[in-house]
Amino acid sequence: MNKLIEIVFIFLVLLATQSIQADDNHYKNAFNKKNLGKATFLVSCTPSAQEMFNQAIAMLHSFWYEEAEKTFSNITTIDKDCAMGHWGVAMSLYHQLWATPPTPEALQKGRNALQLAKQLKIKTARERAYFEAAEYLYSDEETIDYPTRKISYQKAMEQLSANNPDDLEAAVFYALALISTASPNDKTYTNQKRALNILQEVLEKEPDHPGVAHYIIHSSDYPELASLGLKAARRYAQIAPSVPHALHMPSHIFIRLGEWHEAAQSNLAAYHTAKNYANENVSSDAWDQQLHFMDYLIYSYLQTGQTRKAEEILRELHTIKKAHPENTTSAYAFAAIPARYTVESSNWQEAAALTFYPADFPWNQFGWCEAIIHFARGLGATKIGKIDEARNSLQRLEALRDADKVANKYYTADQIEIQRLALAAWIALDEGKALKAEILMRASADLEDSTEKDNVTPGAIKPARELLGELLLELNQPDKALKEFESSLIRTPNRWNGVYGASEAARQAGDKIKANNYDQQLQNLSEFVQIP
């Protein structure tokens, strides 16, 4: 693959799009317009508080939690009797689709907000129902676990929506709760489809509602459903161009469909807007959302062979000394960006030599993210014959998997297990155990297919079924390899390495027509790279 990329870049130049280090003025202007979309959530508060409340709700629906919390808090100052302002503060602290549960500090802060509301008069039965639903989210975490609290909240929102059929906000929040409680192992997508039906009904009445477009994207963020979210993806950034997350979210659908140019542009805009926001409002540290967008951006660039642009992102990452906050989002990006760059571009020496950066990041709190580095390092070691180093990485993956199981983090334990099985397969291959290697790699691919990716990631560092195809090529089984590459490309269309692998497998299998078709697809992936 390296030779192919080198040939591409001898004759082609960089994509004629804006560099990650380009002038930020355009994005500063967009940020300053404060375009948030339109949401109307009627509450028993003063007219000025109502206006601010609608603005805060729009922020909340775009997961701009920091700004939403500030605005809801301001509402309780300008209208001291506005109980729903305290509800908004609590909801801003509970990030339903984030990879990790709220911290104990956030939970206590949310409980405090709900307690302040109880000291006021809650003026309607509808508003009381919103508080009762929120209280499920803030139940005692020592006795009621996170998934149970979310299910209880979902049921409460279902009832609230049913009792208030004219309350479109109740319907939208119920749809979000359905998405939040969807099982990553449910391949029928029951919750997601129910949410889509609800959101489509609201969309007819509220076409500029940021939450509707946003949650349609989340409901459709699956290989089988992605096309259903394309219209919303292209609309969301227009609805709320001031919100970094709104600029980023369309890329979830673009990536699912292999639309790399749109995915890159989406995250480039989000990156600049997030950076400007962080410079003005967060701290001297990098905002976790900025890192998140950088991970999605490097993934997109690598799928069109734009290694130089990917290098820019990697260099940018290494100038960042600290993230705010230090959470799963920032941990994942710190680990995934260098791992993606080395693994996708087959820089195996660099992969085997990866270190944890920043060194003072609390990696021990994020085992799933730590596992990414061990996987990339171990895979690199197998490619350059350093099997002892690969085995060390394998042992660490086993330990991280077991630790997450003990902590009841079954989803992340499975994600680590996918990587452990894959690394074990390539170690077995180096040991000359071909059958064992294939069995292990196939188990990794099957496990990955049985679940879904988390929102924190644009995709696996290396899709397991694509890696299975590469292993079968090593075993001189091109017919079987082609089948696996093609299966992988159904779930992850237009991936550069997947298409390249399919082309090579078809060629070795003697299928010239398929080989030529995949060669053409590779050429199409570079169509935005222009000859000077």
C-alpha positions as CSV (number, residue, x, y, z in Angstrom):
1,M,0.0,0.0,0.0
2,N,2.8,2.4,0.8
3,K,4.0,2.3,-2.8
4,L,0.6,3.1,-4.1
5,I,0.3,6.1,-1.8
6,E,3.8,7.3,-2.8
7,I,2.8,7.1,-6.5
8,V,-0.3,9.0,-5.9
9,F,1.6,11.8,-4.2
10,I,4.4,12.0,-6.8
11,F,1.8,13.0,-9.4
12,L,-0.9,14.6,-7.3
13,V,-0.9,17.4,-4.9
14,L,-2.9,18.1,-1.8
15,L,-6.6,18.4,-1.8
16,A,-7.6,22.0,-2.7
17,T,-9.3,22.6,0.6
18,Q,-8.5,24.7,3.6
19,S,-5.6,23.5,5.8
20,I,-6.1,22.8,9.4
21,Q,-3.8,25.7,10.2
22,A,-5.5,28.1,7.8
23,D,-7.0,31.5,8.8
24,D,-9.8,31.3,11.3
25,N,-11.5,34.5,10.5
26,H,-14.3,32.9,8.5
27,Y,-15.1,30.6,11.4
28,K,-14.9,33.4,14.0
29,N,-17.5,35.3,12.0
30,A,-19.8,32.2,11.9
31,F,-19.3,31.7,15.6
32,N,-20.1,35.3,16.5
33,K,-23.5,35.1,14.7
34,K,-24.9,32.8,17.4
35,N,-27.1,30.9,15.1
36,L,-28.5,28.1,17.2
37,G,-31.6,27.0,15.4
38,K,-35.2,27.4,16.7
39,A,-36.7,25.6,19.6
40,T,-39.8,26.6,21.6
41,F,-40.2,25.2,25.1
42,L,-43.0,27.0,26.9
43,V,-42.3,27.5,30.6
44,S,-44.0,29.4,33.5
45,C,-41.4,32.2,33.6
46,T,-41.1,35.8,32.6
47,P,-41.0,36.8,28.9
48,S,-37.3,37.6,29.1
49,A,-36.6,34.3,30.9
50,Q,-38.7,32.5,28.3
51,E,-36.6,33.9,25.4
52,M,-33.4,32.9,27.1
53,F,-34.9,29.5,27.9
54,N,-35.6,28.8,24.2
55,Q,-32.0,29.7,23.4
56,A,-30.6,27.4,26.2
57,I,-32.8,24.6,25.0
58,A,-31.4,25.0,21.4
59,M,-27.9,24.8,22.9
60,L,-28.8,21.7,25.0
61,H,-30.2,19.9,21.9
62,S,-26.9,20.5,20.1
63,F,-25.0,19.1,23.2
64,W,-23.4,22.5,23.8
65,Y,-23.6,21.7,27.4
66,E,-21.2,24.3,28.7
67,E,-23.1,27.2,27.2
68,A,-26.5,25.7,28.0
69,E,-25.6,25.4,31.6
70,K,-24.5,29.0,31.8
71,T,-27.6,30.2,30.1
72,F,-30.0,28.2,32.3
73,S,-28.1,29.4,35.3
74,N,-28.5,33.0,34.1
75,I,-32.3,32.4,33.8
76,T,-32.5,31.6,37.5
77,T,-30.9,34.9,38.2
78,I,-33.1,37.1,36.1
79,D,-36.3,35.2,37.1
80,K,-35.8,33.8,40.6
81,D,-39.1,32.0,40.4
82,C,-38.3,30.1,37.2
83,A,-38.0,26.6,38.5
84,M,-37.5,25.2,35.1
85,G,-34.2,27.1,34.9
86,H,-32.9,24.8,37.5
87,W,-34.2,21.8,35.6
88,G,-32.2,23.1,32.6
89,V,-29.0,23.2,34.7
90,A,-29.5,19.6,35.7
91,M,-30.1,18.5,32.2
92,S,-27.0,20.3,31.0
93,L,-25.0,18.2,33.4
94,Y,-26.3,14.8,32.2
95,H,-24.7,13.9,28.8
96,Q,-26.9,11.0,27.7
97,L,-25.0,9.9,24.6
98,W,-21.5,10.4,26.0
99,A,-19.2,7.4,26.4
100,T,-19.0,7.6,30.2
101,P,-21.5,8.2,33.0
102,P,-21.6,11.6,34.7
103,T,-18.9,12.1,37.3
104,P,-19.9,12.1,41.0
105,E,-19.3,15.9,41.0
106,A,-21.6,16.4,38.1
107,L,-24.3,14.2,39.7
108,Q,-24.1,16.2,42.9
109,K,-24.3,19.5,41.1
110,G,-27.4,18.3,39.2
111,R,-29.0,17.1,42.4
112,N,-28.4,20.5,43.9
113,A,-30.1,22.2,41.0
114,L,-33.2,19.9,41.3
115,Q,-33.2,20.6,45.1
116,L,-33.2,24.4,44.5
117,A,-36.2,23.9,42.1
118,K,-38.1,22.1,44.8
119,Q,-37.9,25.2,47.0
120,L,-39.8,27.1,44.4
121,K,-43.4,26.6,43.2
122,I,-43.6,24.3,40.2
123,K,-46.5,25.8,38.5
124,T,-47.9,23.2,36.2
125,A,-48.4,19.4,36.1
126,R,-46.4,19.3,32.9
127,E,-43.4,21.0,34.4
128,R,-43.6,18.8,37.5
129,A,-43.4,15.8,35.1
130,Y,-40.2,17.0,33.6
131,F,-38.7,17.3,37.1
132,E,-39.9,13.8,38.1
133,A,-38.3,12.4,34.9
134,A,-35.0,14.2,35.6
135,E,-34.9,12.9,39.2
136,Y,-34.6,9.4,37.7
137,L,-31.3,10.4,36.1
138,Y,-30.0,11.7,39.5
139,S,-31.0,8.7,41.6
140,D,-28.5,7.4,44.1
141,E,-25.7,5.9,41.9
142,E,-24.6,3.7,44.8
143,T,-27.9,1.7,44.7
144,I,-29.1,2.3,41.1
145,D,-26.7,1.8,38.2
146,Y,-26.3,4.1,35.2
147,P,-28.2,2.0,32.6
148,T,-31.1,1.5,35.0
149,R,-31.4,5.2,35.7
150,K,-31.5,5.9,31.9
151,I,-34.2,3.3,31.3
152,S,-36.3,4.8,34.1
153,Y,-35.9,8.3,32.6
154,Q,-36.8,6.9,29.2
155,K,-40.0,5.4,30.5
156,A,-40.9,8.7,32.3
157,M,-40.4,10.7,29.1
158,E,-42.5,8.3,27.2
159,Q,-45.3,8.8,29.7
160,L,-44.8,12.6,29.7
161,S,-45.0,12.7,25.9
162,A,-48.1,10.6,25.8
163,N,-49.8,12.8,28.4
164,N,-48.8,16.0,26.5
165,P,-49.3,15.2,22.8
166,D,-49.0,18.9,21.8
167,D,-45.6,19.2,23.6
168,L,-43.1,18.7,20.8
169,E,-40.2,19.1,23.2
170,A,-41.4,16.2,25.2
171,A,-41.4,14.1,22.0
172,V,-37.9,15.2,21.1
173,F,-36.5,14.5,24.5
174,Y,-38.2,11.1,24.5
175,A,-36.6,10.3,21.1
176,L,-33.2,11.2,22.6
177,A,-33.9,8.9,25.6
178,L,-34.7,6.1,23.1
179,I,-31.4,6.6,21.3
180,S,-29.6,6.7,24.7
181,T,-30.9,3.4,25.8
182,A,-30.5,1.5,22.5
183,S,-28.4,-1.6,22.9
184,P,-25.3,-1.8,20.8
185,N,-26.1,-5.4,20.2
186,D,-29.6,-4.9,18.9
187,K,-29.3,-5.3,15.2
188,T,-33.0,-4.7,14.6
189,Y,-32.4,-1.1,15.8
190,T,-35.8,-1.0,17.5
191,N,-35.2,2.1,19.6
192,Q,-33.5,4.0,16.8
193,K,-36.4,3.3,14.3
194,R,-38.9,4.4,16.9
195,A,-36.9,7.6,17.5
196,L,-36.8,8.3,13.8
197,N,-40.5,8.0,13.5
198,I,-41.1,10.5,16.3
199,L,-38.5,12.9,15.0
200,Q,-39.9,12.8,11.4
201,E,-43.3,13.8,12.8
202,V,-41.8,16.7,14.7
203,L,-39.7,17.7,11.7
204,E,-42.9,18.5,9.7
205,K,-43.9,21.1,12.3
206,E,-40.4,22.3,13.4
207,P,-38.1,22.2,10.3
208,D,-35.4,24.4,12.0
209,H,-35.3,22.6,15.3
210,P,-31.7,21.7,16.0
211,G,-32.5,18.7,18.2
212,V,-34.6,17.1,15.4
213,A,-31.8,17.2,12.8
214,H,-29.2,16.2,15.4
215,Y,-31.1,13.2,16.8
216,I,-32.1,12.0,13.3
217,I,-28.3,11.8,12.6
218,H,-27.7,9.8,15.8
219,S,-30.7,7.5,15.1
220,S,-29.2,6.8,11.6
221,D,-25.6,6.4,12.6
222,Y,-25.5,2.8,11.6
223,P,-24.5,1.1,8.3
224,E,-28.0,-0.1,7.6
225,L,-29.7,3.2,8.4
226,A,-27.2,5.8,7.4
227,S,-29.0,6.8,4.2
228,L,-32.0,7.8,6.3
229,G,-29.9,10.5,8.0
230,L,-28.3,12.1,4.9
231,K,-30.9,14.9,4.5
232,A,-30.6,15.8,8.1
233,A,-26.8,15.7,7.9
234,R,-26.8,18.2,5.1
235,R,-29.3,20.4,7.0
236,Y,-28.0,20.5,10.6
237,A,-25.0,22.7,10.0
238,Q,-27.2,25.2,8.2
239,I,-29.7,25.2,11.2
240,A,-27.0,25.8,13.9
241,P,-23.8,27.1,12.3
242,S,-22.6,28.7,15.5
243,V,-22.4,25.4,17.3
244,P,-19.2,23.3,16.9
245,H,-21.0,20.1,17.4
246,A,-23.6,20.9,14.8
247,L,-20.9,21.5,12.3
248,H,-19.3,18.1,13.2
249,M,-22.3,15.8,13.5
250,P,-23.1,15.6,9.7
251,S,-19.8,13.8,9.4
252,H,-21.2,10.8,11.3
253,I,-23.4,10.1,8.3
254,F,-20.9,11.1,5.6
255,I,-18.4,8.6,7.1
256,R,-21.0,5.9,7.2
257,L,-21.6,6.4,3.5
258,G,-17.9,6.9,2.6
259,E,-18.4,10.5,1.6
260,W,-14.9,11.6,2.7
261,H,-14.7,15.1,1.2
262,E,-17.9,16.1,3.0
263,A,-16.7,14.4,6.2
264,A,-13.4,16.3,6.1
265,Q,-15.1,19.7,5.4
266,S,-17.6,19.1,8.2
267,N,-14.9,18.5,10.8
268,L,-12.5,21.2,9.5
269,A,-15.3,23.8,10.1
270,A,-16.1,22.2,13.5
271,Y,-12.4,22.2,14.4
272,H,-11.9,25.9,13.7
273,T,-15.1,26.9,15.4
274,A,-14.3,24.8,18.5
275,K,-10.8,26.2,18.7
276,N,-12.1,29.8,18.6
277,Y,-14.7,29.0,21.2
278,A,-12.1,27.4,23.5
279,N,-9.7,30.3,23.1
280,E,-12.4,32.7,24.3
281,N,-14.3,30.6,26.8
282,V,-12.6,27.5,28.1
283,S,-8.9,27.8,29.1
284,S,-5.5,27.7,27.7
285,D,-6.0,23.9,27.4
286,A,-7.4,22.3,24.2
287,W,-11.2,21.7,24.5
288,D,-12.0,18.0,24.3
289,Q,-14.4,18.7,21.4
290,Q,-11.5,20.1,19.3
291,L,-9.6,16.9,19.8
292,H,-12.7,14.9,18.9
293,F,-13.1,16.7,15.6
294,M,-9.3,16.2,14.8
295,D,-9.8,12.5,15.2
296,Y,-12.7,12.4,12.7
297,L,-10.7,14.7,10.4
298,I,-7.6,12.6,10.3
299,Y,-9.8,9.5,9.7
300,S,-11.4,11.2,6.7
301,Y,-8.1,12.4,5.2
302,L,-6.5,9.0,5.4
303,Q,-9.3,7.5,3.3
304,T,-8.3,9.5,0.3
305,G,-4.6,9.0,0.8
306,Q,-4.0,12.5,2.0
307,T,-1.1,11.6,4.3
308,R,0.4,15.1,4.4
309,K,-2.8,16.6,5.7
310,A,-3.0,13.7,8.2
311,E,0.6,14.6,9.3
312,E,-0.6,18.2,9.9
313,I,-3.1,16.9,12.4
314,L,-0.6,14.6,14.1
315,R,1.8,17.6,14.4
316,E,-1.0,19.7,15.8
317,L,-1.8,17.0,18.4
318,H,1.8,17.0,19.6
319,T,1.6,20.7,20.4
320,I,-1.3,20.1,22.8
321,K,0.0,19.6,26.3
322,K,-3.3,19.3,28.1
323,A,-7.0,18.8,27.4
324,H,-10.1,20.2,29.1
325,P,-11.7,18.2,30.4
326,E,-9.7,15.1,30.8
327,N,-12.4,12.6,29.8
328,T,-13.0,9.7,27.5
329,T,-13.4,12.1,24.5
330,S,-10.0,13.6,24.9
331,A,-8.4,10.3,25.9
332,Y,-9.7,8.6,22.9
333,A,-8.5,11.3,20.5
334,F,-5.0,11.4,22.1
335,A,-4.7,7.6,21.6
336,A,-6.5,7.2,18.3
337,I,-5.0,9.9,16.2
338,P,-1.4,8.6,16.2
339,A,-2.6,5.0,16.1
340,R,-4.7,5.7,13.0
341,Y,-1.9,7.5,11.3
342,T,0.6,4.7,11.7
343,V,-1.7,1.8,11.2
344,E,-3.6,3.2,8.2
345,S,-0.4,4.3,6.4
346,S,1.4,1.0,7.3
347,N,4.2,2.8,9.2
348,W,4.9,-0.3,11.2
349,Q,8.1,0.9,12.8
350,E,6.4,4.0,14.0
351,A,3.4,2.0,15.2
352,A,5.6,-0.3,17.2
353,A,7.3,2.7,18.8
354,L,4.2,4.5,19.9
355,T,4.2,6.1,23.3
356,F,1.5,7.6,25.5
357,Y,1.1,11.3,24.9
358,P,0.6,13.4,26.9
359,A,2.7,11.4,29.3
360,D,1.0,13.0,32.3
361,F,-2.5,12.3,31.1
362,P,-4.4,10.0,33.6
363,W,-4.4,7.0,31.2
364,N,-5.1,4.6,34.0
365,Q,-8.7,6.0,34.2
366,F,-9.3,5.2,30.5
367,G,-8.5,1.5,29.9
368,W,-10.4,1.3,26.6
369,C,-8.4,4.3,25.2
370,E,-5.1,2.9,26.6
371,A,-5.8,-0.3,24.7
372,I,-5.7,1.5,21.4
373,I,-2.0,2.3,21.8
374,H,-1.2,-1.3,22.9
375,F,-3.1,-2.7,19.9
376,A,-1.4,-0.4,17.4
377,R,2.0,-1.0,19.0
378,G,1.5,-4.8,19.1
379,L,0.3,-5.0,15.5
380,G,3.3,-2.9,14.4
381,A,5.6,-5.2,16.3
382,T,4.3,-8.3,14.5
383,K,4.9,-6.6,11.2
384,I,8.6,-6.0,11.9
385,G,9.3,-9.3,13.7
386,K,9.4,-8.1,17.3
387,I,7.2,-10.8,18.6
388,D,8.2,-10.4,22.3
389,E,7.1,-6.8,22.2
390,A,3.8,-7.9,20.5
391,R,3.2,-10.5,23.3
392,N,3.8,-7.7,25.9
393,S,1.1,-5.7,24.2
394,L,-1.2,-8.7,24.1
395,Q,-0.8,-9.3,27.8
396,R,-1.7,-5.6,28.5
397,L,-4.8,-5.9,26.4
398,E,-5.9,-9.0,28.3
399,A,-5.4,-7.1,31.6
400,L,-7.3,-4.1,30.4
401,R,-10.2,-6.3,29.1
402,D,-10.4,-8.1,32.4
403,A,-10.4,-4.9,34.4
404,D,-13.3,-3.5,32.4
405,K,-15.2,-6.7,33.0
406,V,-14.7,-6.5,36.7
407,A,-16.0,-2.9,36.6
408,N,-19.1,-4.0,34.6
409,K,-17.9,-2.1,31.6
410,Y,-19.0,-4.8,29.2
411,Y,-19.1,-2.7,26.1
412,T,-15.6,-1.5,26.4
413,A,-14.4,-4.9,27.5
414,D,-15.7,-6.3,24.2
415,Q,-14.0,-3.5,22.2
416,I,-10.7,-4.4,23.8
417,E,-11.4,-8.0,23.2
418,I,-11.8,-7.3,19.5
419,Q,-8.3,-5.9,19.5
420,R,-6.9,-8.6,21.6
421,L,-8.2,-11.4,19.3
422,A,-6.8,-9.6,16.3
423,L,-3.4,-9.1,17.8
424,A,-3.3,-12.7,19.0
425,A,-4.1,-13.8,15.4
426,W,-1.2,-11.9,13.9
427,I,1.1,-13.3,16.6
428,A,-0.1,-16.8,15.7
429,L,0.6,-16.1,12.1
430,D,4.2,-15.1,12.9
431,E,4.5,-18.3,14.9
432,G,3.5,-20.3,11.8
433,K,0.1,-21.3,13.2
434,A,-2.0,-20.5,10.2
435,L,-5.3,-22.2,11.3
436,K,-5.1,-20.7,14.7
437,A,-4.5,-17.3,13.2
438,E,-7.5,-17.5,11.0
439,I,-9.8,-18.7,13.8
440,L,-8.7,-15.9,16.1
441,M,-9.0,-13.2,13.4
442,R,-12.4,-14.4,12.4
443,A,-13.6,-14.4,16.0
444,S,-12.4,-10.8,16.2
445,A,-14.3,-9.8,13.1
446,D,-17.5,-11.6,14.2
447,L,-17.4,-9.9,17.6
448,E,-17.0,-6.5,16.0
449,D,-19.9,-7.2,13.6
450,S,-22.1,-8.1,16.5
451,T,-21.9,-4.7,18.2
452,E,-21.7,-1.0,17.1
453,K,-19.2,1.7,17.4
454,D,-19.5,4.3,20.1
455,N,-20.2,8.0,19.2
456,V,-16.7,8.9,20.4
457,T,-15.1,7.3,17.3
458,P,-15.4,7.6,13.6
459,G,-14.5,4.0,13.3
460,A,-12.1,1.3,14.4
461,I,-8.4,1.9,14.1
462,K,-8.5,-1.0,11.7
463,P,-11.8,-2.8,10.9
464,A,-11.4,-6.4,12.1
465,R,-12.9,-7.9,8.9
466,E,-10.6,-5.8,6.8
467,L,-7.7,-7.1,8.9
468,L,-9.0,-10.7,8.3
469,G,-8.9,-10.1,4.6
470,E,-5.2,-9.0,4.9
471,L,-4.4,-12.0,7.0
472,L,-6.0,-14.3,4.4
473,L,-3.9,-12.7,1.7
474,E,-0.8,-13.5,3.8
475,L,-2.0,-17.1,3.9
476,N,-2.3,-17.1,0.1
477,Q,-6.1,-17.4,0.1
478,P,-7.1,-14.6,-2.2
479,D,-10.6,-15.9,-2.9
480,K,-11.5,-16.0,0.8
481,A,-9.7,-12.7,1.3
482,L,-11.8,-11.0,-1.4
483,K,-15.0,-12.1,0.3
484,E,-13.9,-10.6,3.6
485,F,-12.8,-7.3,2.1
486,E,-16.1,-7.0,0.3
487,S,-18.0,-7.8,3.4
488,S,-16.0,-5.2,5.3
489,L,-16.7,-2.6,2.6
490,I,-20.5,-3.1,3.0
491,R,-20.2,-1.8,6.6
492,T,-17.4,0.7,6.0
493,P,-17.7,1.8,2.4
494,N,-14.9,3.5,0.5
495,R,-12.2,2.8,3.0
496,W,-8.9,3.2,1.2
497,N,-7.2,0.1,2.7
498,G,-10.4,-1.9,2.2
499,V,-10.6,-1.0,-1.4
500,Y,-6.9,-1.6,-1.9
501,G,-7.1,-5.0,-0.3
502,A,-10.1,-6.0,-2.4
503,S,-8.2,-4.9,-5.5
504,E,-5.2,-6.9,-4.6
505,A,-7.2,-10.0,-3.6
506,A,-9.2,-9.9,-6.8
507,R,-6.0,-9.6,-8.8
508,Q,-4.4,-12.5,-7.0
509,A,-7.6,-14.5,-7.5
510,G,-7.5,-13.9,-11.2
511,D,-10.7,-11.8,-11.3
512,K,-9.5,-9.0,-13.6
513,I,-12.9,-7.3,-13.9
514,K,-13.2,-6.9,-10.1
515,A,-9.5,-5.8,-9.8
516,N,-10.1,-3.1,-12.4
517,N,-13.2,-1.9,-10.7
518,Y,-11.5,-1.6,-7.4
519,D,-8.6,0.2,-9.0
520,Q,-11.0,2.7,-10.5
521,Q,-12.6,3.1,-7.0
522,L,-9.1,3.9,-5.6
523,Q,-8.6,6.5,-8.3
524,N,-12.0,8.0,-7.5
525,L,-11.0,8.2,-3.8
526,S,-8.3,10.6,-4.9
527,E,-10.6,12.7,-7.2
528,F,-10.3,15.8,-5.1
529,V,-6.5,15.8,-5.3
530,Q,-5.8,18.0,-8.2
531,I,-2.9,18.1,-10.6
532,P,-1.1,21.5,-10.5
